[in-house]
Each structure stands twice: as C-alpha cells, then as structure tokens.
Amino acid sequence: SQTIHQWPATLVQPVGSPLSLECTVEGTSNPNLYWYRQAAGRGLQLLFYSVGIGQISSEVPQNLSASRPQDRQFILSSKKLLLSDSGFYLCAWSVAGSGTDTQYFGPGTRLTVL
Amino acid sequence: AQSVTQPDIHITVSEGASLELRCNYSYGATPYLFWYVQSPGQGLQLLLKYFSGDTLVQGIKGFEAEFKRSQSSFNLRKPSVHWSDAAEYFCAVAPYGGSQGNLIFGKGTKLSVKP
C-alpha cells in the first residue's frame, strides 16, 4: 500500500532563516505531487505541483520554492522566511494519468515563524 | 473561475443527531467531487468521492453524499453523529478531470459534537 511521509512534524524558525520541508511517497511510481498551505480560516491553498522529476508548477508567487530531486521526493524551501509563511503545510500525491484526481495527504508540518 | 462554497463555517450537533454539511460548486461541466475530513493537527483523509453514475455515494465512517446537478451541490450527510466525528470537513472539486489533478477546496466546515 502507499504511504506518504512528511518531516519535520513541527518547526519553529526565526524570520529570515531558511526552510526545508520534505515529503516522500512510498508504494507508487511517478506520482503527481503537491504542496499546500493551510492558514487559519483560509482553507487550503495550492502552492506547487509536480508531474515528474524536475517538473514544478507554481500556483502562487511567493518566497517559497519547490524541487523534486527524485521520483517520490518533494521538497519545499525558502531562502528567507517571512512571518506570513507560518501555517500548516500539507503534501499530497495522486496517481498520474488516472483521470480521477483523488489526492492523498500526508500528516502535515506545522511551521511557526517568529 | 471555478469555486467551492461551504456556507457553514461552524456547526454544532448533539451526539446521535443527524448531520448535513453543505457544499456548492461553480463549474460549467460536471466536475469530480470530494469530501475530506481533517482532525486537529492532522492531514486530510478522503471520506468519499463522486465521478459519475449513481448520484448518492457512500463513504467511510458511515458518511454519504448526494450530487445534485440542478443545484450544483454535493452535500455530506450522516444519520447519527458520533463524538469522534468532531473535525473539520472540506469539500473539493477537480475541474479538469485529467492527470494534472488540481483540486479546488472550500474553506471548510468545523463540526463540534455535544455529548
């Protein structure tokens, strides 16, 4: 069966510091991968998605970036965090080309920027 | 532009009572429709989904949802709520139906359950 991991689970970082969040998927090949941010009262905001290694699409311009160095690894980064980057970050995957678009979510990372 | 509206931000029901969470979408064609549940501090878990066919779909944990094309709605129901159902519920739409798989989420409905 497929599983999705995210780490760290929680993170407290000062403003201006770098960020690296990691997401890995097991039990499937060539998944579509997604990064979402969830801020209080604002629902889920799609940040990035990837349909393959090195292929990243950005949905929202910001100081965050994403990379996919391996088939089942998706990384969210920032060079300098802002206060507004605080939130709950969720990674998700779906079966490429399935036509069903069902996404399966990881446990999330709670980021607090002070 | 496609959108999903969950008009109720917070709902409180008594344990054992029935539940209906509302979801309306805006999209020209019939989209793929989903309901997810999120417990505090956790990721999202898929409850059920509708792609085509029977407009009443059954999901996990005793939930069901009905697609009504004429009302552009996909409301979630449960006949008898349990205290463990307290969580936040998200309705989502996939407007493309292709491998891109981008979902549009509503802002969620928080469910509280009274003993």
Interface residues (C-beta under 8 A of the other chain):
Chain A: Q6 N32 Y34 G41 R42 G43 L44 L46 Y49 V51 E59 L90 A92 S94 A96 G97 S98 G99 T100 D101 T102 Q103 Y104 F105 G106 P107 G108 R110
Chain B: Y32 F34 Y36 G41 Q42 G43 L44 Q45 L46 K49 F51 F90 A94 Y96 G97 G98 S99 Q100 G101 N102 L103 F105 G106 K107 G108
